[in-house]
Amino acid sequence: MAHDANDPALASPEVIADMFPVYETDLSASDREHEVRSNRVCPPVTAQCGYHEPPRWAILAIPLFALMLCLALPRLSWAAMPIDDSPVGSLNSPRALQEVTWSNFTPGDWVTSLPVACSVTAVSLSGLVEIGDGYSVSTDGGASWSGWLTDGLSTTVLDANTRRITASVRAFGDSATQNLIRFRTYETGNIEAISSGFVVQVDATAPGAPQGLAATPSGWTGTANFSVQWTNPPDLTPVTAAWYKLNSAPISPQDGISVTTTTGISGIAPATDGAIPVYVWLEDAHGLIGHGNAVSTTLHLDTTSPVSSATPAPALPATRWYTTSVDIQFAATDLPEDPLYPALVYTSLNGGVWTPLTQMNVTAEGSHSLRYQGRDKVNNIEATKTITFSIDMTPPTFSLAAGRPPNASGWYTASVPYTIAVSDSLSGRPQGYYRLNEGVWQTGTGFTLVTDGVYRIEAYGKDYAGNRSATVTEEVRLDAAAPVTGWAKDGTLGDNEWYVSDVTVRLLPTDNVSGIASTRYRINETEWKTGLQFLMADDGIYNLSFASVDNAGNEEAPVARSLKIDTVAPAAPTAIQVVPSAWTNVNAFDVTWTAPGDLSGVAGAYYKLDEAPTGPRDGILVTGTNRIDDLAAPADGSHRLYLWLRDGAGNADHTTAPAQGPLLRYDGAAPVTTINLDGNLGSNGWYRSPVNATLATADGLSGVSALRYREDGGEWKLTPTGSASFLYDEAGVHTLEYYAEDVAGNEEAVKTRVVKVDYTAPVPSQVSVLPEKGSATNSFRLEWPPIEDLSGVTGAYVKFGSPPSGPTDGTFYAGATAVDGVAVMPEEEGRHTAYVWLADAAGNVDHATAVILPDAVCYDVTPPTTVVTPDVPSGLDGWYVEPVRFAMSAVDAGCGVREIRYKVDGGPWASAEPLVFGEDGRHTILISAVDYAGNAEPEDAHVYNVAIDRTPPRAAFTTAGNIETDPGFEVSWSGWDSGNGSGLASYDVEVRDGYDAPWKPWLQETSLTTAHFDGERGHTHFFRIFARDRAGNRQGEGGITRVLVQPVLNGGFDNGILEPWTKSGWLFWAVGSVPGPAGGLTQAVNLGSEDYGPCFFEYSARIPQ
């Protein structure tokens, strides 16, 4: 280290004495001691030095850094004397008679895993040094040893005399006696100490596989209680326990059940049946478990009874009765299954001896009980199962009998009962079956034939077992119903079952079973006649009777029917009247008449209006005898009524209708009044002159009876003439209401006519233009205050450039107090004078009232033009080192410039005139002008890319220290510039020699960051650095450092070679020969400084013999 040679505080003797207290040491007789004492010029110091060949200097009492500090301090010098010969206790000296006590060795017991941590405590009263702890191992009982090892070695120093040495050893094998370890350390004086060998007992291997593993019992058993036996393999320590696991091999040492044993395990109880593998592995006295050496054998357990089955063929019927012999197959399943020991089925029929069978055939009739059970390989016996069944192969006895015989014709004419008898002596419960005409079979003990017909009866008997008797068949004929005779009438059927022509009557007898034998009839209680057809030719009402007999002898009861014949239409009606007979506005007329006599009676009447009928039914039928209510006329007007009658049989004659029937007079339409207005009609129904109004009423049927009217909500007035006239000459809105009545009483709905009169055009007082200062769109808004006008303002006419020559000499825009979309015509940019006048809803418009708006409308689509003059860059390479000023001016030929704006780096627009910008960094500045019409220059019209760096860079020295032993040394520095700056360009480095010397340039505008400087010994050199960036900014206050060059070239304290020391100048006296050990000469150095000169020593040397 170097210190400032000009700092007197550090160089004072008192400071040095405090920093390095002087002491004197007495050594043993075997050592040599050199005592060096200083005179008054330097503080007294005693240095003890050990000297070795080749000669070298060793200063033991003072640390090296203190010695180097002294080398740099003024007014202080050191002299040291060499000591020859090797001191006792060095590595190449004879071993001293010193002892190390070794104790507390661990492990003291067996070790079961590797590596082994072996530790020992070493104690020496003379002290221990840290220069070579180690260990050596033997695996053959000490016959051979490894070299000294340090792998896995750690030392814990407890104090200067005691340490704990630990070695992690992996080289040991399993042994109780062969593994040894010894340790080495060094005592003070570098004396090697080696321990005796310590025995390390290692058992790291688990027991091997059990040998000859066998299970008891070895075969199948029904009891879950097994044992296994084996022979133990050789092992360093005895087996003390065993582990076992069922079904799968172990995956970890304790993946099973532990049993304290040596050669066997009993009481193993599997939870499930089957061939179950059992895995066994061993554990020794040290707790090592050899699951990787597990072996297995198999336990055979069957605690489950077999399951047997009995399958009869045919399948057991629901009745459990067979009608054939029965074959039964037996089978058994047994789990766990072993093909060598199949399960058997034992059987007992009807209490007989138990016998193992696989098949049985039963043929004897009667009831049977079959018991069976399965038995397996370990004599597990299934619970007994039972099947009961019976055999009946004999059919039952059967008979079918009718309740009575048929009549002589072979027909039954009433229902017939039948009886079924069935008997069976074995399975019993016999059942009779029958069916009719191949229909569905039915069961029962009898049945009755009720419905007429010819029957084929089939019947048989069946017992409970299903045996069936032979089928009995009979044919039976039954007709218990008399025939039925209908009739048919051939003629023209009128209304109400009256015939209006001759009638032929046909009799239609039917009998669907035995058939018709004969048919008879009679008319109005006359004699019976036989036949099927007769003619009725005269008008009248007749009573007929008829009946038939069938082939089975059944007689039909006589059937009574009536027949009505009327072939003549009724005569004409008389005394026909219509009410009302005069004009009416209600379309409902009542008609009455007197009807003549008729056989079937008058049932209604036909009527027709306006035209005579052309046929009997050419009219509208109305039921009743002598009146029509609420008859409606088909339309307004007078209508002729034609009327004729119809009787109950439907006969009618249209020729009987009177040709001059009464009239129906109907007027359902009200009169119609029209109005006519005469005047100068303007717009929207407004008149711009006096108006003459005329009313006229018309009615085409019953005629007008009155015209009513009123004006402006006044009193109603009446005129019988049906017409009236009115004059409206006062400006305003007038209301005329009116309606008329006719003779039939129809009243016209009230009508209203509004007459609007407005003579005067609206006059504007003032007009405003929006946007006021101009627009880039040829669309403007004109506004004016609300104006009172009778019909209301509807819009404005606008003309540009010259006054209007007529009311419509302009463009019309709709609006009451404002108009939008006003366009300059012709479409030219610039300021324009507008003429504006208004129109109302009546169409009144007066161009003489136009308001003049001089140059009030500005239409401008051309953006302004801007001239921008930025400052010239004030720095280097286009950089600004101060704020940039942009001088700006803009012109606009249209509506004028509103603002000049700018945008920085894509930010928002802002106004500024002029613009001064000074933020460090590279920036893009856009400048654009906007006029009052909203036209803006393109954003890229004025684009300026500016680079601003107003912040100087910084630099500082990075040299590690400020003391150099060689006059030539390296000086290093570094610099930096802000992130937005222009970047470092160069450095200016200045130097001065000493505290008071002026600064001088050393390196100018250099890009280096390290340079070599040649200084002078004993001089303090100061360096100052300034950084400069690319913009030209130079650091204001430079970074400063200083370097002291040691006054002398460092000598050979470490190697004893002093030739490199400078011996000229003041130091000429600093190096010289002095008496050395054994009467010889050696070199000594007096150290000093240029300022204070050398420090002279007086010394005395005492060399112990």
Secondary structure by P-SEA (a helix, b strand, c coil): ccccccccccccaaaaaaabbbbbbbbcccbbbbbbbbcccccbbbbbbbbcccbbbbbccccaaaaaaaaacccbbbbbbbbcccccccccccccbbbbbbccccccccccccccbbbbbbbbccccccccccccccccccccccccccccbbbbbccccbbbbbbbccccccccccbbbbbbbccccbbbbbbcbbbbbbccccccccccccccccccccccbbbbbbbbccccccccbbbbbccccccccccbbbbbccccccccccccccbbbbbbbcccccccccccbbbbbbbbbbcbbbbbbbbccccccccccccbbbbbbbbbbbccccccbbbbbbbcccccccccccccccccccbbbbbccccccccccccbbbbbbbbbcbbbbcbbbbccccccccccccbbbbbbbbbbccccbbbbbbcccccccccccccccccbbbbbbbcccccccccccbbbbbbbbbbcccbbbbbccccccccccccccbbbbbbbbbbcccccccccccccccccccccccccccbbbbbbbccccccccccccbbbbbbbbbcccccccccccccccccccccbbbbbbbbbbbccccccbbbbccccccccccbbbbbccccccccccccccbbbbbbbcccccccccccccccbbbbbbbbcccbbbbbbbbcccccccccccbbbbbbbbbbcccccccccccccccbbbbbcccccbbbbccccbbbbbccccccccccccbbbbbbbbbcbbbbbcbbbbcccccccccbbbbbbcccccccccccbbbbccccccccccbbbbbccccccccccccccccbbbbbbbcccccccccccccccccccbbbbcbbbbbbbbbccccccccccccbbbbbbbbbbcccccccccccccccbbbbbccccccccccbbbbbbbbccccccccccccccbbbbbcbbbbbbbccccccccccbbbbbbccccccccccccbbbbbbbcccccccccccccccccbbbbbbbccbbbbbbbbbbccccccccbbbbbbbbcccccccccccccccccccccccccccccccccccbbbbbbbbbcccccbbbbbbbbbbcc
